[in-house]
Amino acid sequence: MKNCIKCKTEIPERRLMALPHTVTCVNCSTTGAYKSVTITCGEGEDTWQETKIMSESEYNSYMKIEKKVAEINGIPIVSNFDRIFLEDDLPDIEE
């Protein structure tokens, strides 16, 4: 058991499991949520993906640049959360 250094309430066990060195509860934390972007690098057999984790403000700046580049190149931006799949896009799943 560990108490928050600001409000003195007990820090939930799951938060301590995720962040063992935390000294504040979620309500008192000054750290915002983080976002991630998956970037594909290389070509052909030398292709790999990297996940970049960034603060919300870094993510917003990154997305502004991505949208400008996409507009210049005529490419629509589609996030995984916004994408709507048509039945033809879905793989066949054997039951």
C-alpha positions in Angstrom: 0.0 0.0 0.0 1.2 3.4 -0.9 -0.5 6.8 -0.5 -0.4 9.7 -2.9 2.0 12.4 -1.8 -0.5 15.2 -2.8 -3.9 14.1 -1.6 -2.9 11.3 0.7 -5.4 8.8 -0.7 -4.3 5.2 -1.4 -2.9 4.6 -4.8 -4.7 1.7 -6.5 -2.8 -1.5 -6.7 -3.1 -1.8 -10.5 -1.5 1.7 -10.9 1.4 0.6 -8.7 1.8 -2.6 -10.8 1.9 -0.5 -14.0 4.0 2.3 -12.5 5.9 0.9 -9.4 7.7 4.1 -8.7 4.7 6.5 -9.0 4.1 8.7 -6.0 0.8 10.2 -7.1 -2.7 8.9 -7.8 -4.3 9.4 -11.2 -6.2 12.5 -10.2 -3.1 14.2 -8.9 -0.8 13.2 -11.7 0.4 16.0 -14.0 1.3 13.5 -16.8 -1.1 13.4 -19.6 -2.0 10.4 -21.7 0.4 9.3 -24.3 -0.4 8.4 -27.9 1.4 6.2 -30.4 2.0 6.1 -34.1 3.2 3.1 -36.1 5.6 4.0 -38.8 6.6 1.7 -41.7 10.3 2.1 -42.7 12.4 0.6 -45.5 11.5 -1.2 -48.7 10.9 -4.8 -49.8 12.7 -7.4 -47.7 14.2 -4.6 -45.6 10.8 -3.3 -44.3 10.2 -2.9 -40.6 7.7 -1.0 -38.4 8.5 1.2 -35.4 6.1 2.4 -32.8 6.7 6.0 -31.7 5.2 6.9 -28.3 4.6 10.6 -27.8 2.8 13.2 -25.6 -0.5 14.5 -26.8 1.0 17.8 -28.0 3.7 16.0 -29.9 1.1 13.7 -31.5 -1.1 16.6 -32.5 1.9 18.4 -34.1 2.9 15.1 -35.9 -0.7 14.6 -37.2 -0.8 18.2 -38.5 2.4 17.5 -40.6 1.0 14.2 -41.7 -2.2 15.8 -42.9 -0.3 18.5 -44.8 1.9 15.9 -46.5 -1.1 13.8 -47.4 -2.9 16.8 -48.9 0.1 17.7 -51.0 0.3 14.1 -52.3 -3.5 13.6 -52.6 -3.5 10.8 -50.1 -6.5 10.5 -47.6 -5.6 10.0 -44.0 -7.4 7.1 -42.4 -6.8 6.2 -38.8 -7.5 2.6 -37.5 -10.3 4.0 -35.4 -12.1 5.8 -38.2 -11.8 3.1 -40.9 -14.9 1.4 -42.0 -14.4 -2.1 -43.6 -16.6 -3.3 -46.3 -17.6 -7.0 -46.3 -15.3 -7.6 -49.3 -12.3 -6.2 -47.3 -12.7 -8.7 -44.5 -10.8 -12.0 -44.6 -12.7 -15.3 -44.8 -12.9 -16.9 -41.4 -13.5 -20.6 -41.1 -15.9 -21.6 -38.3 
